[in-house]
């Protein structure tokens, strides 16, 4: 696989993760399942067959 194809494959995956994650967060907020001014979130990235375990914690300001 070429480096360009590899990068495009990663970007396609990350775009899917970003778009679907945003939709899920918006649905959760719209359903009123969240109280307060911020929503604490965590994203965990793993890869089957590897020791990859990358965690990103953050906060999203609510409307």
Secondary structure, 3 states (H helix, E strand, C coil): CCHHHHHHHHHHHHHHHHHHHHHHHHHHHHCCCCCCCEEEEEEEEECCCCCCEEEEEEEEECC
